[in-house]
Amino acid sequence: MVNPRRTALLLGTALVAGGLALASGPAMAQKKGGSLVYANVSAVGTMDPHVAAAVVDLETIHHVYEGLVEMGEDYRAAPMLASKIDISPDGRTFTFSLRKGVKFANGKEMTAADVIASFERYKKVSPNAPALGDVAGMETPDPYTFVIKLNKPNSLFVEVMKTPTYSFAILPAEQKDKPARDPDLVGIGPYVVSEWARDSHLVLKRNDNYVADESAKGPDGYAGKKTAFLDSIRYNSVPEANTRVAALQTGGADFIGALPGDVAKRLKGRTDISVLSVIPFCQATFISHAKNFTNRSVRQAVSMLIDSEEMMEAAGQVWDRNPSLMFKPSYYFSDVGAAMYDQHSVDKAKALLKAGNYAGQKVVLETNTNYAYMRDSSQVLVEQMKKAGINVELKMVDWTTNVGDLSKGTGGWDMTITGLCSGPLLGPQQWRLSLAFAQNPDDPVVTEGYAKMFATTDAAERKKIWMGIEKYFIEEGYMMKVADIADLRGMNDKFVGIKPYYMQRFWDVWKK
């Protein structure tokens, strides 16, 4: 459940699903100019939108790139580079009418040739390429029309395309054959990359060639009409939370991310600093590597040891107890995972180890030093695993290595922990890419389940099918849910327009 002591750290702001309700004040004139410094938990690892999954990367990427559709403020798909989407009656043909006059940062106008080239590249390099597995063909009948034809109906295809993770961003056609993680940094969004010192900082500057969507009234999530008021945004890598807080207090940073709840206490009472919260933001979840950690009974035994309260208390998190792989506001929320959730039982674990003929084989648990809740939860689980008689090795790496190993299955891990953020709220169509983290994307229970779910237009039937997939992953011990967690962020009072959201946005933000 939410810890009332730590909820008080939100400094009087009102929580709503997915964000905050902020008190309104006197209107302030919008103006261009000024720079904002953002101290975050880790360095930007990649600016390739087709392969990026980490929030620290995506927060910059969504300022530089845009897709045909993007996630709106209400988490539903909203048009962005497409002005209109027509869907055939049989649910197999999707026709995207493109906005005219949209330009890349290099001044080139975007056409359907760039769109089809971007989708072709996505199919080759993105870990989410299976989302396009049913595409029968793509066409560009004219420079401003892009058509996708599917082999079979997909009632959620446009919703799939809104994903902020592994974004379906449009790149210039010249980037089609660029390998993963290595495209030229030519985007179409309100900002461009002006400087990037890997492992240190990245600087964005205003894109003077940006063409906003004038048909929209204003910004809408990652869609809508965006205005770049700031001259530049600097993203600094500051792994240590105390250092980030000190930078905010002394003026070295204007905005900080990944603020631990106990550290946030120091900011209480400051009239020039605010703490923002987004809850639910992510799910703290342990993941098993299906190809390495093959003993089902041992996976289940580890699941029986998870103690949500001890882990979240150790990490100082604002959190909520939830057995589901979906956030509570989601239509697809259910309690099918309740029997395996938060059992914190050494006795149940030992019984499962015995049933699985466990003979002391080593289990490698990989975690990272950057995110306190991941590190601390892992350390708590290690102690519980030792009590149950499991031979466990804790492997501590940096976040960039951790997320890379998770995505690619490298690093020799049997288990790891991560924060699953977009899938739990956006729906089953987003979860397919997260389920692949268990390194068994071809699991027939999953592939056949998704085929049935995408083929039906009945919402209740889709939910029933998803619940079966979710129950399977939990009962198999591939996904071990800990808790829903909030993301706390700190900001000073020098800027107007900053609103908390899944990934922080700085368009339509200006300096006082």
C-alpha positions in Angstrom: 0.0 0.0 0.0 1.0 3.6 -0.2 3.1 4.6 2.7 1.4 7.6 4.4 4.6 9.0 5.8 6.2 9.2 2.4 3.1 10.4 0.6 3.3 13.5 2.8 6.6 14.3 1.0 4.6 15.3 -2.0 4.4 18.8 -0.4 0.7 19.3 -0.8 0.3 18.5 -4.5 -2.8 16.4 -5.4 -2.2 13.0 -7.0 -4.2 11.8 -10.0 -3.8 8.7 -12.2 -0.6 9.1 -14.2 0.3 12.5 -12.9 -0.5 15.5 -10.8 -3.2 18.1 -10.5 -1.2 21.4 -10.0 -2.6 24.5 -8.5 -3.1 27.2 -11.1 -1.7 30.7 -10.7 -1.5 34.0 -12.5 -0.8 33.6 -16.2 2.7 34.5 -17.2 3.8 35.7 -20.6 5.4 33.1 -22.8 8.8 34.1 -24.1 11.7 32.5 -25.9 15.1 32.3 -24.4 17.0 30.7 -21.5 18.5 27.3 -20.8 17.4 24.6 -18.5 19.8 22.1 -16.8 18.4 18.6 -16.0 20.5 16.4 -13.7 19.4 12.8 -14.2 20.4 9.4 -12.8 22.4 8.2 -15.8 23.9 9.3 -19.1 22.0 9.1 -22.4 23.0 5.7 -23.9 21.5 6.0 -27.3 19.6 8.5 -29.4 18.3 5.8 -31.8 14.5 6.0 -31.3 14.0 2.6 -32.9 16.0 0.7 -30.3 15.7 2.9 -27.2 13.9 1.5 -24.1 15.4 3.4 -21.1 13.5 6.4 -19.9 16.7 8.4 -19.6 17.2 8.0 -23.4 13.6 8.4 -24.3 13.2 11.7 -22.5 15.7 13.3 -24.9 14.6 11.3 -28.0 11.0 12.5 -27.8 12.3 16.1 -28.0 14.1 15.3 -31.2 12.0 12.8 -33.1 8.3 12.3 -33.8 6.1 9.6 -35.3 2.9 9.3 -37.4 1.0 9.0 -34.1 2.1 9.7 -30.6 0.8 9.0 -27.1 -1.7 11.7 -26.0 -2.2 13.2 -22.6 -4.8 10.5 -21.9 -2.4 7.8 -23.0 -4.4 7.0 -26.2 -3.0 7.3 -29.7 -3.1 10.8 -31.2 -2.2 12.0 -34.7 1.2 13.7 -35.0 2.9 13.6 -38.4 -0.3 12.0 -39.8 -3.2 14.4 -40.3 -5.7 11.6 -40.8 -5.9 7.8 -40.5 -8.3 5.7 -42.5 -8.9 2.1 -41.5 -10.5 -0.4 -43.9 -13.7 -2.2 -42.8 -11.8 -5.5 -42.5 -9.2 -4.0 -40.2 -6.3 -4.9 -42.5 -5.5 -1.7 -44.4 -4.4 1.6 -42.7 -4.0 4.7 -44.8 -2.0 7.6 -43.2 -2.4 11.0 -44.8 0.7 13.0 -44.0 0.9 16.6 -42.9 2.4 18.7 -45.7 5.4 21.0 -45.2 6.9 19.2 -42.2 10.6 19.5 -42.2 13.5 17.6 -40.7 16.1 19.5 -38.7 18.3 19.6 -41.8 15.6 21.5 -43.8 14.4 18.6 -45.9 10.7 18.2 -46.3 9.3 14.9 -44.9 7.4 12.7 -47.5 6.1 9.2 -47.7 9.5 8.1 -48.9 10.9 8.9 -45.5 8.1 7.1 -43.7 8.3 3.9 -45.6 12.2 3.9 -45.2 11.8 4.4 -41.5 9.4 1.5 -41.1 11.8 -0.7 -43.2 14.6 0.2 -40.9 12.5 -0.5 -37.8 11.8 -4.0 -39.1 15.5 -4.6 -39.3 16.9 -3.1 -36.1 14.2 -2.6 -33.4 13.7 -5.2 -30.6 10.0 -4.4 -31.2 10.1 -5.4 -34.8 7.6 -8.3 -34.1 4.9 -5.5 -33.9 5.3 -5.3 -37.7 5.3 -9.1 -38.2 1.9 -9.2 -39.7 2.6 -6.5 -42.3 1.9 -7.8 -45.7 3.0 -4.7 -47.5 3.6 -1.0 -47.4 2.9 1.5 -50.2 3.4 5.2 -51.0 0.8 6.0 -53.7 1.8 9.7 -53.5 4.3 11.8 -51.6 1.8 12.5 -48.8 0.1 9.1 -48.4 1.5 6.0 -46.6 -0.4 2.7 -46.6 0.2 -0.4 -44.4 -1.6 -3.6 -45.3 -1.8 -6.5 -42.8 -2.1 -10.2 -43.4 -4.9 -10.4 -40.8 -7.0 -7.9 -38.8 -5.4 -6.1 -35.9 -7.8 -4.1 -33.8 -5.0 -2.5 -31.9 -2.5 -1.7 -34.6 -2.7 2.1 -34.3 -2.5 1.8 -30.5 0.7 -0.3 -31.0 2.2 2.5 -33.1 1.9 5.1 -30.3 4.5 3.4 -28.1 7.0 5.8 -26.6 9.3 2.9 -26.0 11.0 1.7 -29.3 9.3 4.6 -30.9 8.1 4.4 -34.5 9.8 7.7 -35.2 10.3 9.0 -38.7 13.9 9.5 -39.9 15.1 10.8 -43.2 15.1 8.1 -45.9 18.9 8.3 -46.1 19.0 6.6 -42.7 17.3 3.4 -43.8 20.4 1.3 -43.8 22.1 2.8 -40.7 22.8 0.0 -38.1 21.1 0.0 -34.7 22.2 2.7 -32.4 24.1 4.5 -35.2 21.7 6.8 -37.2 22.7 10.4 -38.0 21.0 12.6 -35.4 18.5 14.2 -37.8 15.1 14.4 -36.3 11.8 16.2 -36.9 10.9 17.4 -33.4 11.2 20.8 -31.7 14.8 20.3 -30.6 18.0 19.0 -32.1 21.2 17.6 -30.6 23.9 20.2 -30.5 26.5 18.4 -28.2 26.8 14.9 -26.8 29.6 13.8 -24.6 28.9 10.2 -23.8 28.9 9.2 -20.2 28.7 12.9 -19.3 26.1 15.2 -20.8 23.9 15.9 -23.8 22.7 19.3 -25.0 19.6 20.0 -27.1 19.0 23.3 -28.8 15.9 24.7 -30.4 15.1 23.4 -33.9 14.6 26.4 -36.1 13.2 24.3 -38.9 10.5 22.7 -36.7 7.0 22.8 -38.1 4.4 22.6 -35.4 1.0 21.0 -35.9 -1.1 24.2 -36.2 -4.3 22.1 -36.3 -4.0 21.3 -32.6 -4.9 23.7 -29.9 -1.7 23.0 -27.9 0.5 20.2 -26.6 -1.2 16.8 -26.1 1.0 14.3 -24.3 3.8 13.7 -26.9 1.5 14.9 -29.7 -0.3 18.2 -30.5 1.1 21.6 -31.1 4.6 21.9 -29.5 6.5 25.2 -29.0 10.2 25.3 -28.2 10.6 28.4 -26.0 13.9 27.4 -24.4 17.2 28.0 -26.3 18.7 24.8 -24.9 18.2 21.9 -22.5 21.3 20.3 -21.0 21.0 16.7 -19.6 23.8 15.9 -17.1 24.6 12.5 -15.9 24.6 12.6 -12.0 24.3 9.1 -10.7 24.4 10.0 -7.0 21.1 11.2 -5.6 22.7 13.4 -2.9 24.7 15.2 -5.6 21.6 15.8 -7.7 19.8 17.3 -4.7 22.8 19.5 -3.9 22.9 20.7 -7.5 19.2 21.7 -7.3 19.7 23.5 -4.0 22.7 25.4 -5.1 21.5 26.3 -8.6 23.7 23.9 -10.5 20.6 22.2 -11.8 17.0 23.4 -12.5 15.4 20.0 -12.6 16.4 16.6 -11.2 15.1 13.1 -11.8 14.9 9.9 -9.8 14.6 11.6 -6.4 14.4 9.0 -3.6 11.6 9.6 -1.1 13.9 9.9 2.0 16.2 12.3 0.1 13.1 14.4 -0.8 12.6 15.2 2.9 15.5 17.7 2.7 13.5 19.8 0.2 10.4 20.1 2.4 9.8 23.7 3.4 11.8 25.2 0.5 9.6 27.8 -1.2 11.9 28.0 -4.2 11.9 24.2 -4.8 9.0 21.8 -5.5 8.8 18.0 -5.5 6.7 16.5 -8.3 5.3 13.0 -8.3 3.9 10.7 -11.0 2.1 7.6 -9.7 1.6 5.0 -11.0 4.8 5.6 -12.9 6.6 2.2 -13.1 6.4 -1.3 -11.8 9.4 -2.7 -9.9 9.5 -6.2 -11.4 12.0 -9.0 -11.3 12.5 -10.8 -14.6 13.8 -14.3 -15.2 15.9 -15.2 -18.3 14.0 -18.1 -19.7 17.0 -19.6 -21.6 19.3 -19.4 -18.6 17.1 -19.9 -15.6 15.3 -23.0 -16.8 14.1 -24.7 -13.6 10.4 -23.7 -13.2 10.2 -24.7 -9.6 13.2 -22.6 -8.6 11.8 -19.6 -10.4 8.6 -20.0 -8.5 10.5 -20.4 -5.3 12.2 -17.1 -5.8 8.8 -15.5 -6.5 7.5 -16.8 -3.1 10.3 -14.9 -1.3 9.4 -11.4 -2.5 8.4 -9.1 0.3 7.0 -5.9 -1.3 6.9 -3.8 1.9 10.4 -4.7 3.0 11.8 -3.9 -0.5 10.0 -0.6 -0.9 10.7 0.5 2.6 14.4 -0.3 2.1 14.4 1.8 -1.0 12.4 4.7 0.5 9.8 4.6 -2.2 6.3 6.0 -2.6 4.5 2.8 -3.7 1.3 0.9 -4.0 0.6 -2.8 -3.5 -0.6 -4.3 -6.8 -0.4 -7.9 -8.0 -1.2 -7.1 -11.6 1.1 -6.5 -14.5 -1.3 -3.6 -15.3 -1.8 -0.4 -13.4 -5.1 -0.1 -11.6 -6.5 2.6 -13.9 -6.1 0.3 -16.9 -9.1 -1.5 -18.4 -7.0 -4.7 -18.4 -6.3 -4.6 -14.7 -7.1 -7.9 -12.9 -6.0 -10.0 -9.8 -4.9 -13.1 -11.7 -1.5 -12.9 -10.2 -2.6 -12.5 -6.6 -1.8 -16.1 -5.6 1.9 -15.6 -6.4 2.2 -12.0 -5.2 4.0 -10.7 -2.1 4.1 -14.1 -0.3 7.5 -13.5 1.5 7.5 -17.1 2.6 10.7 -19.0 3.1 8.8 -22.2 3.8 6.9 -22.1 0.5 10.1 -21.4 -1.3 11.9 -24.4 0.3 9.0 -26.7 -0.6 9.3 -25.6 -4.3 13.1 -26.0 -4.3 12.6 -29.6 -3.0 10.0 -30.3 -5.7 12.4 -29.0 -8.3 15.3 -31.1 -7.1 17.4 -28.0 -6.5 21.0 -29.0 -5.8 22.7 -25.7 -5.2 23.1 -24.4 -8.7 24.1 -20.8 -8.7 21.5 -18.1 -9.6 23.0 -14.8 -10.9 20.9 -11.8 -10.0 22.0 -8.7 -11.9 21.1 -5.2 -10.7 22.5 -1.7 -11.0 23.9 1.1 -8.9 22.0 3.9 -10.4 18.4 3.3 -9.3 18.1 2.9 -5.6 14.8 0.9 -5.7 16.3 -1.6 -8.0 19.6 -2.0 -6.0 17.9 -2.1 -2.6 15.1 -4.5 -3.7 17.7 -6.8 -5.2 19.8 -6.8 -2.0 16.7 -7.6 0.1 15.8 -10.5 -2.3 19.4 -11.9 -2.1 19.2 -12.2 1.7 15.8 -14.0 1.4 17.2 -16.3 -1.3 20.1 -17.2 1.0 17.7 -18.0 3.9 15.8 -20.4 1.6 19.1 -22.1 0.7 19.6 -20.7 -2.8 23.1 -20.2 -4.0 22.9 -16.7 -5.3 25.4 -14.2 -6.8 24.5 -10.5 -6.8 26.0 -8.9 -9.9 26.2 -5.1 -9.6 26.6 -3.1 -12.8 25.7 0.4 -14.1 22.3 1.1 -15.5 23.4 1.3 -19.1 24.9 -2.2 -18.9 21.9 -3.5 -17.0 19.3 -2.4 -19.5 21.5 -3.5 -22.4 21.9 -7.0 -20.9 18.1 -7.1 -20.2 17.2 -6.2 -23.8 19.8 -8.5 -25.5 19.9 -11.3 -23.0 23.7 -10.9 -22.5 25.7 -10.7 -19.3 25.1 -14.2 -18.0 22.2 -13.2 -15.7 19.5 -15.6 -14.5 17.4 -12.8 -13.0 17.4 -9.1 -13.1 15.1 -6.2 -12.0 13.8 -3.3 -13.9 11.0 -0.7 -13.9 8.3 -1.5 -16.4 6.6 1.8 -17.1 4.7 2.1 -20.4 3.2 -1.4 -20.7 1.3 -1.5 -17.4 -0.8 1.6 -18.3 -1.0 1.6 -22.0 -2.3 -1.9 -22.4 -1.5 -5.4 -23.7 -0.3 -4.2 -27.1 2.6 -2.4 -25.2 3.4 -5.4 -23.1 4.4 -7.7 -25.9 7.8 -5.8 -26.2 8.3 -6.0 -22.4 7.5 -9.7 -22.3 10.4 -10.2 -24.7 12.7 -9.2 -21.9 12.4 -12.7 -20.5 14.2 -13.8 -23.7 11.4 -16.0 -25.0 9.5 -13.9 -27.4 8.5 -16.9 -29.5 6.8 -18.6 -26.5 3.7 -20.2 -28.1 1.4 -19.3 -25.2 2.3 -15.6 -25.8 2.4 -15.6 -29.6 -0.9 -17.6 -30.0 -2.5 -15.5 -27.3 -1.6 -12.2 -29.0 -2.8 -13.5 -32.4 -6.2 -14.2 -30.9 -6.3 -10.9 -29.0 -5.4 -8.8 -32.0 -7.9 -10.6 -34.2 -11.0 -9.9 -32.0 -12.8 -6.6 -32.0 -14.6 -7.5 -28.7 -13.0 -5.6 -25.8 -14.2 -8.1 -23.1 -12.8 -11.0 -25.1 -9.4 -9.2 -25.5 -9.2 -8.7 -21.8 -9.9 -12.3 -21.1 -7.2 -13.4 -23.5 -4.7 -11.0 -21.9 -5.5 -12.3 -18.5 -4.5 -15.7 -19.6 -1.1 -14.5 -20.9 -0.5 -12.5 -17.7 -1.3 -15.4 -15.5 1.0 -17.6 -17.4 4.0 -15.3 -17.1 3.4 -14.8 -13.4 2.8 -18.5 -12.6 5.9 -19.6 -14.6 8.0 -17.2 -12.6 9.1 -15.2 -15.7 7.7 -12.0 -14.2 7.9 -11.3 -10.4 6.0 -8.2 -9.5 7.1 -6.2 -6.5 5.0 -3.0 -6.5 3.8 0.1 -8.4 6.1 3.0 -7.7 6.0 6.7 -8.0 8.7 8.8 -9.7 9.7 11.8 -7.7 11.4 14.8 -9.4 12.6 18.1 -8.1 12.5 21.5 -9.8 13.2 25.1 -8.9 10.9 28.1 -9.5 12.7 29.6 -12.5 10.5 28.1 -15.1 6.8 28.0 -16.1 4.9 25.2 -17.8 6.7 22.1 -16.4 4.1 19.4 -15.8 4.9 15.9 -14.6 4.3 13.1 -17.1 5.5 9.6 -17.8 8.6 11.0 -19.5 9.5 14.7 -18.8 8.7 17.2 -21.5 10.3 20.6 -21.9 8.4 22.0 -24.9 5.9 24.7 -24.0 8.2 25.5 -21.0 9.7 28.9 -20.7 11.9 30.8 -18.3 10.4 33.5 -16.0 
